[in-house]
């Protein structure tokens, strides 16, 4: 199986997450839908902690897993694996 992970650090809010997810899902449906259904590709999204539940709702009808990042004391930035 081939895995694709997406992690956007602390750079998206709920509005920008919705817009990104809509674009992402369109691309996934066009490019990877058959491979996902056949179990050849696994997609996992790692949003900031406040967006875990909203994102889960946005991708509920798709074969996309959700993962969590750890926590950062910094307000914003590209801190690999950390959320503010």
C-alpha contacts under 8 A as a table, 3 or more apart, distances in Angstrom:
res1	aa1	res2	aa2	distance
1	X	39	X	6.82
1	X	40	X	4.72
1	X	41	X	5.58
1	X	42	X	7.03
2	X	40	X	6.08
2	X	41	X	4.74
2	X	42	X	6.22
3	X	41	X	5.63
3	X	42	X	4.65
3	X	43	X	6.02
3	X	44	X	7.67
4	X	41	X	7.39
4	X	42	X	6.17
4	X	43	X	4.98
4	X	44	X	6.35
5	X	43	X	6.05
5	X	44	X	4.90
5	X	45	X	5.79
5	X	46	X	7.35
6	X	44	X	6.46
6	X	45	X	4.81
6	X	46	X	5.94
7	X	45	X	6.17
7	X	46	X	4.72
7	X	47	X	6.00
7	X	81	X	7.73
8	X	11	X	6.19
8	X	12	X	7.09
8	X	46	X	7.14
8	X	47	X	6.17
8	X	48	X	7.47
9	X	12	X	7.84
9	X	47	X	6.94
9	X	48	X	6.27
9	X	77	X	6.96
9	X	78	X	5.81
9	X	79	X	6.62
9	X	80	X	6.75
9	X	81	X	6.81
9	X	82	X	6.51
9	X	83	X	5.99
10	X	48	X	6.03
10	X	76	X	5.39
10	X	77	X	5.96
10	X	78	X	7.05
10	X	82	X	7.91
10	X	83	X	5.57
10	X	84	X	6.45
11	X	76	X	6.90
11	X	77	X	6.84
11	X	78	X	7.96
12	X	15	X	7.82
12	X	16	X	5.55
12	X	17	X	5.78
13	X	16	X	5.43
13	X	17	X	5.91
13	X	51	X	7.69
14	X	17	X	4.98
14	X	18	X	6.18
14	X	51	X	6.74
14	X	54	X	7.74
15	X	18	X	5.31
15	X	19	X	6.50
16	X	19	X	5.11
16	X	20	X	6.06
17	X	20	X	5.05
17	X	21	X	5.95
17	X	55	X	7.69
18	X	21	X	5.16
18	X	22	X	6.23
18	X	55	X	7.89
18	X	58	X	7.53
19	X	22	X	5.32
19	X	23	X	6.48
20	X	23	X	5.25
20	X	24	X	5.97
21	X	24	X	4.84
21	X	25	X	5.88
21	X	58	X	7.44
21	X	59	X	7.95
22	X	25	X	5.26
22	X	26	X	6.30
23	X	26	X	5.26
23	X	27	X	6.38
24	X	27	X	5.17
24	X	28	X	6.08
25	X	28	X	4.90
25	X	29	X	5.96
26	X	29	X	5.23
26	X	30	X	6.31
27	X	30	X	5.21
27	X	31	X	5.92
27	X	32	X	7.86
28	X	31	X	5.17
28	X	32	X	5.07
28	X	33	X	6.09
29	X	32	X	5.93
29	X	33	X	4.84
30	X	33	X	6.65
32	X	35	X	5.31
32	X	36	X	6.04
32	X	41	X	7.56
33	X	36	X	5.21
33	X	37	X	6.25
34	X	37	X	5.16
34	X	38	X	6.18
35	X	38	X	5.06
35	X	39	X	6.16
35	X	40	X	5.09
35	X	41	X	5.65
36	X	39	X	5.04
36	X	40	X	5.84
36	X	41	X	4.90
36	X	42	X	6.29
36	X	43	X	7.96
36	X	63	X	6.94
37	X	40	X	7.71
37	X	63	X	7.59
38	X	41	X	7.87
39	X	42	X	6.93
42	X	64	X	7.26
42	X	65	X	7.94
43	X	63	X	7.50
43	X	64	X	5.17
43	X	65	X	6.20
44	X	64	X	5.76
44	X	65	X	4.56
44	X	66	X	5.45
44	X	67	X	6.63
45	X	64	X	7.36
45	X	65	X	6.35
45	X	66	X	4.97
45	X	67	X	6.01
46	X	52	X	7.96
46	X	66	X	5.97
46	X	67	X	4.73
46	X	68	X	5.40
46	X	69	X	6.33
47	X	51	X	5.96
47	X	52	X	6.08
47	X	55	X	7.67
47	X	66	X	7.81
47	X	67	X	7.31
47	X	68	X	6.62
47	X	69	X	7.16
48	X	51	X	5.58
48	X	52	X	6.74
48	X	68	X	7.15
48	X	69	X	6.55
48	X	82	X	7.95
48	X	83	X	5.42
48	X	84	X	7.76
49	X	52	X	5.39
49	X	68	X	6.43
49	X	69	X	6.87
49	X	83	X	6.85
50	X	53	X	7.40
51	X	54	X	5.35
51	X	55	X	5.80
52	X	55	X	5.37
52	X	56	X	6.14
52	X	66	X	7.24
52	X	67	X	7.82
52	X	68	X	7.23
53	X	56	X	5.02
53	X	57	X	6.37
54	X	57	X	5.19
54	X	58	X	6.33
55	X	58	X	4.90
55	X	59	X	6.31
55	X	66	X	7.89
56	X	59	X	5.40
56	X	60	X	5.79
56	X	66	X	6.65
57	X	60	X	5.07
58	X	61	X	7.87
59	X	62	X	5.30
59	X	63	X	7.71
59	X	64	X	6.51
60	X	63	X	7.81
60	X	64	X	7.88
69	X	81	X	5.28
69	X	82	X	5.62
69	X	83	X	6.48
70	X	81	X	5.99
70	X	82	X	4.79
70	X	83	X	6.22
71	X	81	X	7.99
71	X	82	X	4.86
71	X	83	X	4.75
71	X	84	X	5.99
72	X	75	X	7.81
72	X	79	X	7.78
72	X	82	X	5.12
72	X	83	X	5.09
72	X	84	X	4.72
73	X	83	X	7.99
73	X	84	X	5.66
74	X	77	X	7.66
74	X	84	X	5.48
75	X	84	X	5.07
76	X	83	X	7.71
76	X	84	X	6.09
79	X	82	X	5.46
79	X	83	X	7.44
